[in-house]
């Protein structure tokens, strides 16, 4: 018998969190407890929800995703099903592996793909796609891109590599290059280059920009950007503060809608290899991502670095 405190769920109208606890003397399979928690879902749908990362196991005060339907539960175990048909029904775009260095790898994240999953699932994330493509190799996120943005992103595959790359990011020792199309004539308003140092979320934030071109017919400036900090939506928020929001930004700015989505992409990264300490410079040709801009020049402390050009 199930724990009397277990909620017996009816079909929810929207997103819902369903909970169930294993009673003393029981040892059901995970899918069996889920079937009692969510009688409105078929076992096939429940297994799909598990595979997509929407089921969590709580044991001993700790939580983790549970994907195996036949996993045997223990008395006191608690399952949580984060059920959102909209998320579970997503067919996300696919990330592309650009370079595999063993302890880290470089990826092309398409617009519309999350970098990291949530409690409601992770199948629509680069993190999960990378783990599956690399046959279960651990994936440690050291940087993120907004869902609406695309471009180059590096992940680590062991804790040591993640720590070394993370430390470089914290110390602003990584050169991160982006391109964007922004509303209006940025050079006429603020000059050919400059920086924004407005704090975000009560933390220091610094974005440097350089105008590459101005299209008077579209009233759009093409801009190359560097960020020395990594605040949430930093580039998008700083450009809005300048009065020149990114074209297609659904959250920040006015008059900047377009049909092409968010016109912002990560196109270059330079850092020190976490294993050898040698400089590494990776870049995507912005023209292959729909931006009429030259490949960025990447630096680490001194002069420019020879870069490995990665195709999308």
C-alpha positions in Angstrom: 0.0 0.0 0.0 1.1 3.5 -0.6 1.7 6.0 2.1 -1.7 7.6 3.0 0.0 11.0 2.9 0.9 10.4 -0.7 -1.1 12.8 -3.0 -3.4 11.1 -5.5 -3.2 13.4 -8.4 -5.9 14.3 -10.9 -5.1 15.6 -14.4 -3.5 19.0 -13.7 -4.5 21.9 -15.9 -0.9 23.2 -16.1 2.5 22.6 -14.7 2.4 20.6 -11.5 4.7 19.0 -9.0 3.5 15.6 -7.9 5.0 13.8 -4.8 4.9 10.3 -3.5 6.6 8.5 -0.6 7.4 4.8 -0.2 5.6 3.4 2.8 7.3 1.1 5.4 7.6 -2.4 4.1 7.4 -1.4 0.5 10.1 -1.6 -2.2 8.4 -0.7 -5.5 10.0 0.1 -8.8 10.1 3.8 -9.5 7.6 3.6 -12.4 5.1 1.8 -10.2 5.1 4.6 -7.6 4.9 7.2 -10.4 1.9 5.4 -11.8 0.1 5.8 -8.5 1.1 9.4 -8.3 0.0 10.2 -11.8 -2.8 7.9 -12.9 -3.6 10.2 -15.8 -0.3 9.3 -17.5 0.6 6.1 -19.2 3.6 4.1 -18.2 5.2 5.0 -21.5 4.7 8.7 -20.8 6.1 8.3 -17.3 9.2 6.6 -18.7 9.6 9.4 -21.2 9.4 11.9 -18.4 12.1 10.1 -16.5 14.3 9.9 -19.6 13.8 13.7 -20.0 14.9 14.5 -16.5 11.6 15.4 -14.9 11.7 12.9 -12.1 13.8 13.4 -8.9 14.6 11.0 -6.1 14.8 12.4 -2.5 16.7 10.2 -0.1 18.5 11.1 3.1 18.0 14.8 2.6 19.6 14.7 -0.9 18.0 14.9 -4.3 19.1 13.7 -7.7 17.5 13.0 -11.1 16.2 9.5 -11.5 15.9 8.1 -15.0 15.7 4.4 -14.6 12.1 3.2 -14.5 13.0 -0.2 -12.9 15.0 1.4 -10.1 14.0 -0.2 -6.8 13.0 2.3 -4.1 13.4 2.0 -0.4 11.0 2.8 2.4 11.0 6.5 3.1 12.2 7.4 -0.5 10.3 10.2 -2.1 9.8 10.8 -5.7 9.0 14.2 -7.3 7.6 14.4 -10.8 7.8 17.9 -12.3 5.1 17.6 -14.9 4.8 20.3 -17.6 3.5 19.0 -20.9 4.9 22.1 -22.7 8.4 21.4 -21.6 8.2 17.6 -21.9 6.8 18.0 -25.4 9.6 20.2 -26.7 11.7 19.0 -29.6 14.9 21.0 -29.0 17.5 22.0 -31.6 20.7 19.9 -31.5 24.1 21.1 -30.3 27.1 20.2 -32.4 30.4 19.0 -31.1 33.1 21.2 -32.7 36.3 20.1 -30.8 37.0 17.3 -28.3 40.1 17.8 -26.2 39.4 15.0 -23.8 39.2 16.9 -20.6 37.1 19.6 -22.2 35.2 20.1 -25.4 33.8 23.0 -27.6 30.3 23.1 -28.8 28.0 25.0 -31.1 24.9 25.9 -29.2 22.0 26.8 -31.5 19.5 29.5 -30.5 16.6 28.0 -28.6 18.6 25.4 -26.8 19.1 25.8 -23.0 22.7 25.5 -21.7 21.5 23.8 -18.5 18.3 21.9 -17.6 15.9 22.7 -14.8 14.0 20.6 -12.3 11.3 20.3 -15.0 13.6 18.4 -17.4 17.0 18.6 -19.1 16.4 17.0 -22.5 16.2 20.5 -24.1 19.7 21.4 -22.8 23.2 21.3 -24.2 24.3 19.8 -20.9 22.2 16.6 -21.5 22.9 16.4 -25.2 26.6 16.6 -24.6 26.5 13.9 -21.9 24.5 11.6 -24.2 26.7 12.2 -27.3 29.9 11.6 -25.3 28.5 8.3 -23.9 28.0 9.3 -20.4 31.2 11.3 -19.9 30.7 13.8 -17.1 29.7 17.3 -18.2 30.6 20.2 -16.0 29.3 23.6 -17.1 31.8 26.4 -16.7 30.0 29.0 -18.8 26.5 29.6 -20.1 24.8 31.2 -23.0 21.3 32.6 -22.9 18.7 30.3 -24.4 17.9 32.8 -27.2 21.6 33.2 -28.1 23.8 30.8 -30.1 27.5 30.2 -30.7 30.6 28.8 -29.1 30.6 27.2 -25.6 33.1 25.1 -23.8 32.4 22.5 -21.2 34.7 20.5 -18.9 34.7 16.7 -18.4 36.2 16.3 -15.0 36.2 18.3 -11.8 39.8 19.4 -12.1 39.4 20.8 -15.5 36.1 22.5 -14.4 37.9 24.1 -11.4 40.8 25.4 -13.5 38.6 26.8 -16.2 36.2 28.3 -13.6 39.1 30.0 -11.9 40.2 31.6 -15.1 36.7 32.9 -15.7 36.5 34.3 -12.2 39.8 36.1 -12.6 38.7 37.5 -16.0 41.6 35.6 -17.7 39.4 34.3 -20.5 38.9 36.3 -23.7 35.3 35.9 -24.7 34.2 37.5 -28.0 30.7 38.1 -29.2 29.0 39.8 -32.1 25.6 41.4 -32.1 23.3 43.5 -34.2 21.9 46.4 -32.1 19.2 49.0 -32.8 20.3 52.4 -33.9 23.6 54.1 -34.8 25.8 53.3 -31.7 28.9 55.0 -33.1 27.0 58.3 -33.7 25.7 58.2 -30.1 28.7 56.9 -28.2 31.7 56.7 -30.5 33.4 53.8 -32.3 34.2 51.9 -29.1 33.6 52.1 -25.4 32.6 50.2 -22.3 29.7 49.8 -19.9 30.5 49.3 -16.2 27.0 49.5 -14.7 26.7 47.0 -11.9 24.1 44.2 -12.4 22.3 42.5 -9.6 24.4 44.5 -7.2 27.6 43.0 -8.6 30.3 44.6 -10.8 29.8 44.1 -14.5 32.0 45.3 -17.4 31.2 45.0 -21.1 33.4 46.4 -23.8 32.2 47.1 -27.3 33.5 48.1 -30.7 31.3 49.1 -33.7 32.1 47.2 -36.9 29.5 48.6 -39.2 26.4 50.7 -39.5 23.4 49.8 -41.8 21.3 52.9 -42.3 18.7 51.0 -44.3 18.0 48.7 -41.4 19.0 51.2 -38.7 21.2 48.5 -37.2 24.8 48.6 -35.9 27.0 45.5 -36.0 29.1 45.3 -32.8 31.9 43.2 -31.5 31.7 42.7 -27.7 33.9 41.5 -24.8 32.7 40.7 -21.3 35.0 40.7 -18.4 32.3 39.5 -16.0 29.5 36.9 -16.4 26.3 38.4 -15.0 22.9 37.2 -16.1 22.0 38.6 -19.5 24.9 41.0 -19.1 25.4 42.0 -22.8 21.7 42.4 -23.4 21.1 44.5 -20.3 24.2 46.7 -20.8 23.2 47.4 -24.4 19.7 48.3 -23.4 21.2 50.7 -20.8 23.2 52.3 -23.7 19.9 52.8 -25.5 20.9 50.3 -28.3 19.3 47.0 -27.4 20.1 43.7 -29.3 17.8 43.2 -32.3 15.2 40.5 -31.6 15.6 40.6 -27.8 12.3 39.4 -26.4 13.1 40.8 -22.9 15.1 44.0 -23.2 14.5 47.1 -25.3 11.8 48.6 -27.4 11.5 48.9 -31.2 14.1 46.1 -31.6 11.8 43.2 -32.8 12.7 41.3 -35.9 11.9 38.0 -37.5 15.4 36.4 -37.1 15.3 36.0 -33.3 18.0 37.3 -31.0 20.9 38.7 -33.0 23.7 37.8 -30.6 26.3 35.1 -30.9 29.4 33.9 -29.1 32.2 33.6 -31.7 35.5 33.4 -29.8 37.2 32.0 -26.7 40.8 32.1 -25.5 41.9 30.4 -22.3 44.7 28.2 -20.9 44.3 24.5 -21.4 43.4 23.0 -17.9 45.8 20.1 -18.5 48.9 21.7 -20.2 48.5 25.4 -19.3 49.1 26.3 -22.9 47.0 29.1 -24.5 44.1 27.9 -26.6 42.2 30.1 -29.0 38.9 29.0 -30.6 36.7 30.9 -32.9 33.7 30.7 -35.2 33.5 32.7 -38.4 30.6 35.1 -37.7 29.6 35.0 -41.3 28.7 31.3 -41.0 26.3 32.4 -38.2 24.6 35.1 -40.3 26.7 38.1 -39.2 28.7 40.0 -41.8 31.7 40.4 -39.4 35.3 39.3 -39.6 36.5 36.5 -37.2 37.6 38.1 -33.9 41.2 38.6 -32.9 41.8 36.7 -29.6 44.3 37.6 -26.9 45.5 36.3 -23.5 47.5 38.9 -21.7 49.9 39.7 -24.5 49.5 39.9 -28.2 47.1 38.1 -30.5 46.9 34.3 -30.5 46.8 32.0 -33.5 43.2 30.6 -33.4 41.7 27.3 -34.3 38.8 28.1 -36.7 35.8 25.9 -36.0 33.1 25.4 -38.5 29.4 25.4 -37.4 
